[in-house]
Amino acid sequence: MIPAIVLAAGKSVRMGRPKATLPLDGDTFLSRIVRTFADAGIDDVVVVVGHDADAIVASFAQADRVVARARFVDNPQYEQGQLSSLLTGLQVVDRPGVVAVLMTLVDVPLVSPDTIRAVVDRYRQTHAPIVRPVRGEQHGHPVLIDRKLFDAIRRADPASGAKPIIRANVSAAGDVPVDDPGAFSDADTPEDYERLLRP
């Protein structure tokens, strides 16, 4: 089993409103991501919320398009950073039979199902500890993390988060070249959001 964790607990300070609730072609950022995971065959999607949690859950329920189900978990320590949300998600998804987890950010809504499938397929072929989409020097989302790294992430320094662990375990075997701009397009500011909306 390979569940997915969507990190959606932050304050979205630069955006000025919760990124998870931003409209996107009849979806919200969050509903698009959850539906994309479902389209890629990922049955268990956990969304970690914190700031404006009630608004995010309500927005997800009211999205125009029918979306796959997701489980929501609250991270009361979300102000401590992304690592706290990843740990909250891991606590929910880690169970016997889980071999790895997919992790993505709620501000990367346009990744394609094909990219998610390519990441999972590469993991099944290689069992690389970290699998991620790449394009030249860029690396995108989602990032697949093998369960052998779960304990290292749990012991990670909150000041630096999971990034040092991920960087230390990337490999040619785990880097998947994809032609999918959505895997590398995030939206942190209103200007970024406007760019995502352009055809």
C-alpha positions in Angstrom: 0.0 0.0 0.0 1.2 3.5 -0.9 -1.0 6.2 0.7 -0.7 9.9 0.0 -0.3 12.9 2.4 -1.3 16.4 1.3 0.2 19.1 3.5 -2.4 21.9 3.8 -1.9 23.2 7.3 0.1 26.4 6.7 -1.0 30.0 7.1 -0.6 30.9 3.3 0.7 34.3 4.5 2.0 35.3 1.1 -1.1 34.2 -0.7 -3.4 36.1 1.8 -6.0 33.3 1.9 -5.9 29.5 2.3 -4.3 28.0 -0.8 -6.3 24.8 -0.3 -9.6 26.7 -1.0 -8.4 28.6 -4.1 -10.8 28.0 -7.1 -9.3 26.1 -10.1 -11.5 25.3 -13.1 -14.5 24.1 -11.0 -12.2 22.5 -8.4 -10.3 24.0 -5.5 -6.6 23.4 -5.2 -7.3 20.6 -2.7 -10.1 18.9 -4.5 -8.0 18.8 -7.7 -5.1 17.2 -5.9 -7.3 14.6 -4.1 -9.1 13.8 -7.4 -5.8 13.5 -9.2 -4.5 11.0 -6.7 -7.7 9.0 -7.0 -7.4 9.0 -10.8 -3.8 7.7 -10.4 -5.1 4.8 -8.3 -4.2 6.1 -4.9 -7.0 5.0 -2.6 -5.9 6.5 0.7 -5.4 10.2 0.8 -4.8 12.0 4.1 -5.0 15.8 4.2 -3.2 17.5 7.1 -4.9 20.8 8.1 -4.1 23.3 10.7 -4.7 27.0 10.1 -8.3 27.7 8.9 -9.0 24.0 9.1 -12.8 24.3 9.2 -12.8 26.5 6.1 -10.6 24.1 4.2 -12.8 21.1 5.1 -16.0 23.0 4.2 -14.5 24.2 0.9 -13.5 20.7 0.0 -17.0 19.4 0.7 -18.5 22.1 -1.5 -16.2 21.7 -4.5 -18.2 21.8 -7.8 -16.9 18.5 -9.1 -17.4 15.1 -7.5 -14.1 14.3 -5.8 -12.7 11.2 -4.2 -12.9 10.8 -0.5 -10.1 12.1 1.7 -9.3 11.8 5.4 -8.6 15.0 7.3 -6.3 15.2 10.3 -5.6 18.3 12.3 -2.1 19.3 13.2 -2.4 21.6 16.2 1.4 22.3 16.0 1.3 23.5 12.4 3.1 26.7 13.3 6.2 24.6 13.9 6.5 24.0 10.2 6.0 21.4 7.4 7.8 18.7 9.3 5.2 18.7 12.0 2.5 18.2 9.4 4.4 15.4 7.7 4.8 13.7 11.0 1.1 14.2 11.7 0.2 12.6 8.4 2.7 9.7 8.9 1.1 8.9 12.3 -2.2 8.4 10.5 -1.1 6.4 7.4 1.7 4.3 8.8 0.4 0.8 9.4 1.3 -2.8 8.4 1.3 -3.2 4.7 2.3 0.4 3.9 5.6 0.3 2.0 6.0 4.0 1.2 4.1 7.2 1.2 3.5 9.9 -1.4 3.8 13.5 -0.1 2.8 16.7 -1.8 2.0 20.3 -1.0 -1.4 21.8 -1.5 0.1 24.6 -3.6 1.1 22.2 -6.4 -2.4 21.4 -7.8 -1.7 20.7 -11.4 0.4 17.6 -11.3 -1.0 14.9 -13.6 -2.2 11.4 -12.8 0.4 10.1 -15.2 3.2 11.7 -13.2 1.9 10.1 -10.0 1.7 6.7 -11.7 5.2 7.2 -13.1 6.6 7.8 -9.6 4.8 4.8 -8.2 5.9 2.6 -11.1 9.5 3.7 -10.7 9.4 2.8 -7.0 8.0 -0.6 -7.7 10.7 -1.2 -10.2 13.7 0.1 -8.1 12.6 0.4 -4.5 14.6 3.6 -4.4 14.3 5.3 -1.0 13.2 8.6 -2.6 11.3 8.8 -5.9 10.5 12.2 -7.4 9.6 13.7 -10.8 12.4 15.7 -12.4 12.9 18.0 -15.3 16.5 19.0 -15.9 17.7 20.4 -12.7 14.2 20.8 -11.3 12.6 18.4 -8.9 8.9 18.4 -8.2 6.0 16.7 -6.5 4.8 14.3 -5.4 7.8 12.9 -3.5 7.6 9.2 -2.6 9.3 8.2 0.6 10.1 4.6 1.4 9.1 3.4 4.8 12.7 2.7 5.7 13.1 6.5 6.0 10.0 7.0 8.3 12.0 6.7 11.5 14.7 9.1 10.3 12.0 11.6 9.5 10.5 11.2 12.9 13.9 12.0 14.4 14.6 14.9 12.1 15.6 18.3 13.4 12.4 20.5 13.3 14.6 23.5 12.3 15.7 21.8 9.0 12.7 19.4 8.5 12.7 16.4 6.2 14.6 18.1 3.3 18.1 16.9 4.5 16.9 13.3 4.7 15.3 13.5 1.3 18.4 15.1 -0.3 20.6 12.5 1.3 18.6 9.7 -0.3 17.9 10.9 -3.8 19.4 8.8 -6.6 19.4 8.4 -10.3 17.2 5.3 -9.8 14.6 7.4 -8.0 14.6 10.5 -10.3 11.8 10.1 -12.9 12.0 12.5 -15.9 8.5 13.7 -16.7 7.1 16.2 -19.2 4.5 17.6 -16.8 4.8 21.3 -16.0 2.2 20.8 -13.2 4.6 18.8 -11.2 6.9 21.8 -10.9 4.4 24.6 -10.7 3.6 25.9 -7.2 1.6 28.9 -6.1 2.8 30.9 -3.2 1.6 34.4 -4.1 -1.4 36.0 -5.9 0.9 36.5 -8.9 1.8 32.8 -9.0 -2.0 31.9 -8.7 -2.8 34.2 -11.7 -0.1 32.4 -13.7 -1.5 29.0 -12.9 -4.9 30.2 -14.2 -3.6 31.2 -17.6 -4.3 28.7 -20.4 
